[in-house]
Amino acid sequence: MEHTFSTPAPVHLVVHNEVGHVGVTAQPTETTTIRLEAETQEAEALVERAVVECRPKGQTHEVVVKIPRWGGIRFFRRNGVSITVVVPGGSDVAVATASADIEVTGAVGSADFATASGEASADDVAGDVVAKTASGAITLGEVGGRLRVHTSSGDLHCSRVRGRTEFSTASGDVEIGAAEDRVEVKTASGAARLGDLAAGARIVGVSGDVRVLAIEEGDLHVRLVSGNVSVGVAEGVEVHVDAETVSGQVYSDIALDDAPQAGRAERGAKVDISVRSVSGSIEIERALEQVA
């Protein structure tokens, strides 16, 4: 089943699909095309009952695609629908699923993902990204706005974030290539690997390792029980370190009492590092010039 609507401007796309797959492609086009395909013969009834609408919303359109739940848990788990949508570039995308995976390609305006066990991925997002998942992983390219992700055991992977990042999880890992604004991480047993930090970070956890490849400015605040902490400090930055571990060890290849080198320090670049760990080791070192 296929639907095509005239949408000359970027749209606001809303998709609800419990099981199956949701694929969204943003490209230069003045139409929005939706294709629904049943993955099993029984799921054809869901396609027939699907809601597909396009309605005006301000200066643009809201496109809604909803696949109904029907037939109980057994039917629900085994019969999925594959949804393929092509929207104008810069469109806002909001997708909710149970186990269906979400894949967004092309440049979109903003993204809002909610899933239980499905995985979600997106290329470039110009605005904000909000994602909630239980066990599904979140994979993102460049995020131009704010990034807020909450998972139970799902991981977060993101190449670059220009806005503030907030990640909370029970046991999921987080990996960010570069962050231009502050990063906040709350975890029980997840690991954190952060690349270039331009504005510092705050990481609070119980038993996950923390690796910061390069911090250029701001403060780094880490509180752990049993995780190891490794921090790379950019060249030429004035550094102040307050590190303490009960049963671990503290290493540093930086003479912390030396005057800062020329470069960022001349522009007032400073880094304050505060780390507390009960049984983990702490290592402070010089960062490589390029890590992202």
C-alpha positions in Angstrom: 0.0 0.0 0.0 1.4 3.4 -1.0 0.3 7.0 -0.3 1.8 10.2 -1.7 1.1 13.7 -0.5 2.1 17.1 -1.8 4.4 18.7 0.8 6.5 21.5 -0.7 8.1 22.3 2.7 9.6 20.1 5.4 7.0 18.2 7.3 6.4 17.0 10.9 6.3 13.2 10.6 4.7 11.0 13.3 5.0 7.2 13.1 3.6 4.5 15.5 4.5 1.0 14.6 4.9 -1.7 17.3 6.6 -4.5 15.4 8.5 -4.6 12.1 10.7 -1.8 10.7 10.5 2.0 10.2 12.7 3.6 7.5 12.7 7.3 6.9 14.7 9.0 4.1 15.0 12.8 3.9 15.9 14.1 0.5 15.2 17.1 -1.9 11.6 16.5 -2.7 8.2 18.3 -2.6 6.2 15.2 -1.8 5.9 12.8 1.1 5.6 9.1 0.1 4.6 6.3 2.5 4.8 2.6 1.7 3.4 0.0 4.0 4.3 -3.7 3.6 3.0 -6.6 5.8 5.8 -8.9 6.9 3.4 -11.9 7.3 0.0 -12.8 5.8 -1.7 -12.1 9.1 -0.2 -8.6 9.3 -2.0 -7.6 6.1 -5.0 -6.9 8.3 -2.9 -4.3 10.2 -1.9 -2.6 6.9 -5.6 -2.4 5.9 -6.5 -0.8 9.2 -3.5 1.6 9.3 -4.1 5.3 9.7 -2.2 7.4 7.1 -3.0 11.2 7.2 -1.6 14.5 5.9 -3.0 17.6 7.5 -2.0 21.3 7.5 0.0 22.4 10.6 1.0 26.1 10.6 3.1 26.8 7.5 3.8 23.1 6.9 2.0 19.7 7.2 1.8 17.0 9.7 2.0 13.5 8.3 0.8 10.7 10.6 1.3 6.9 10.1 -0.2 4.6 12.8 -0.3 0.8 12.7 -2.9 -0.5 15.1 -2.3 -3.2 17.7 -4.6 -6.2 17.2 -4.8 -9.9 18.1 -3.2 -10.2 21.5 0.4 -10.6 22.6 1.2 -13.7 20.5 -0.1 -12.0 17.3 1.6 -8.8 18.2 5.1 -10.3 18.6 5.0 -12.4 15.3 3.4 -10.0 12.8 5.1 -6.9 11.9 4.7 -4.1 9.3 7.5 -2.5 7.4 7.1 1.3 6.9 9.1 3.2 4.4 8.7 7.0 4.3 10.4 9.6 2.0 10.1 13.2 3.3 11.5 16.6 2.3 15.0 17.4 3.8 14.8 19.2 7.1 11.6 17.5 8.2 11.0 16.7 11.9 10.7 13.0 12.7 9.0 11.4 15.7 8.8 7.6 15.8 7.4 5.3 18.5 7.8 1.5 18.4 8.0 -1.6 20.6 10.5 -3.9 18.9 10.5 -2.4 15.5 13.9 -0.8 14.4 14.1 2.8 13.4 16.4 4.0 10.6 16.6 7.6 9.5 18.9 8.6 6.6 19.5 12.0 5.2 19.4 15.4 7.0 16.4 16.0 9.2 15.4 18.9 11.4 14.8 17.1 14.7 14.3 13.5 15.9 12.2 12.0 18.7 12.6 8.2 19.2 10.8 6.0 21.7 11.2 2.2 21.6 11.4 -0.8 23.9 13.8 -3.2 22.3 14.2 -1.7 18.8 17.3 0.0 17.7 17.3 3.5 16.4 19.8 5.3 14.1 19.9 8.6 12.3 22.4 10.4 10.1 22.6 14.2 10.5 20.0 16.0 12.7 20.1 19.8 12.6 18.1 20.3 15.8 17.5 18.4 19.0 17.4 14.7 19.5 15.3 13.0 22.2 15.4 9.2 22.6 14.0 6.7 25.1 14.7 3.0 24.9 14.8 0.0 27.2 17.4 -2.3 25.5 17.7 -0.9 22.0 20.9 0.9 21.0 20.9 4.5 19.7 23.3 5.4 16.9 23.6 9.0 15.7 25.8 11.0 13.3 26.0 14.7 13.9 23.5 16.4 16.2 23.2 20.2 15.8 21.1 20.8 18.9 20.6 19.3 22.3 20.9 15.5 22.8 18.8 13.8 25.6 18.8 10.0 25.8 17.4 7.7 28.5 17.9 3.9 28.4 17.8 0.9 30.6 20.5 -1.2 29.0 20.7 0.4 25.5 24.0 2.0 24.3 24.4 5.5 22.8 26.9 6.1 20.0 27.1 9.6 18.5 29.8 11.2 16.3 29.4 14.8 17.3 27.0 16.9 19.4 26.9 20.7 19.2 24.4 21.3 22.0 24.2 20.0 25.6 24.2 16.2 26.1 22.3 14.4 28.8 22.5 10.6 29.0 21.0 8.5 31.8 21.1 4.6 31.9 21.2 1.6 34.2 23.8 -0.5 32.3 24.1 1.1 28.8 27.4 2.4 27.5 27.9 5.8 25.9 30.4 6.9 23.2 30.6 10.4 21.8 33.2 11.5 19.3 33.1 15.2 20.0 30.9 17.5 22.2 30.9 21.2 21.8 28.7 21.8 24.9 28.6 20.2 28.3 28.0 16.4 28.7 26.1 14.9 31.7 26.2 11.1 32.2 24.4 9.2 34.9 24.8 5.4 35.0 24.9 2.4 37.3 27.3 0.1 35.5 27.7 1.6 32.0 31.0 2.7 30.6 31.6 6.2 29.1 34.0 7.0 26.3 34.2 10.6 25.3 36.3 12.1 22.6 36.9 15.9 22.3 35.3 17.8 25.1 35.1 21.5 24.5 33.0 22.4 27.6 33.6 19.7 30.2 31.5 16.9 31.6 29.9 15.5 34.7 29.9 11.7 35.0 28.3 9.8 38.0 28.3 6.0 38.1 28.8 2.9 40.1 30.9 0.4 38.2 31.7 1.7 34.7 35.0 2.8 33.3 35.4 6.4 32.1 37.7 7.4 29.2 38.1 11.0 28.1 40.4 11.3 25.1 40.8 15.1 25.2 39.3 17.9 27.3 40.1 21.3 26.0 38.3 23.6 28.5 35.8 23.6 31.4 35.6 21.2 34.3 35.5 17.4 34.4 33.6 16.0 37.5 33.7 12.2 37.9 32.3 10.1 40.7 32.6 6.3 40.6 32.7 3.3 43.0 34.7 0.7 41.1 35.5 2.1 37.7 38.8 3.2 36.2 39.2 6.8 34.9 41.5 7.9 32.2 41.7 11.5 31.1 43.6 13.2 28.3 44.3 16.9 28.6 44.8 19.1 25.5 48.2 20.7 25.0 48.7 24.2 26.3 45.8 24.1 28.8 46.1 25.3 32.4 45.2 22.2 34.5 44.1 21.8 38.1 43.6 18.2 39.3 41.9 16.9 42.4 42.0 13.1 42.3 41.4 10.5 45.0 40.9 6.7 45.0 40.7 4.5 48.1 42.2 1.2 46.8 43.3 2.2 43.3 46.3 4.3 42.2 46.7 7.7 40.7 49.1 8.3 37.7 49.9 11.4 35.8 52.4 12.1 33.0 51.7 15.9 33.4 53.7 18.0 35.8 50.7 19.5 37.4 52.6 22.2 39.2 54.3 23.5 36.0 53.3 26.6 34.2 50.9 26.0 31.3 52.4 26.0 27.8 51.7 28.7 25.2 48.6 28.3 23.1 45.2 27.8 24.6 46.4 29.1 28.0 47.1 32.5 26.5 43.4 32.7 25.7 42.4 31.7 29.2 41.7 28.0 28.6 41.6 26.2 31.9 40.6 22.6 32.9 39.6 21.6 36.4 39.5 17.9 36.9 37.9 16.4 40.0 37.8 12.6 40.3 36.7 10.3 43.1 36.8 6.5 42.9 36.7 3.8 45.6 38.5 1.0 43.9 39.4 2.2 40.5 42.6 3.7 39.1 43.0 7.2 37.9 45.3 8.3 35.0 45.9 11.8 33.7 47.9 12.2 30.5 48.5 14.5 27.5 45.9 14.0 24.7 46.8 13.4 21.1 46.4 16.4 18.9 43.5 14.9 17.0 41.2 12.2 18.6 37.8 12.8 17.0 
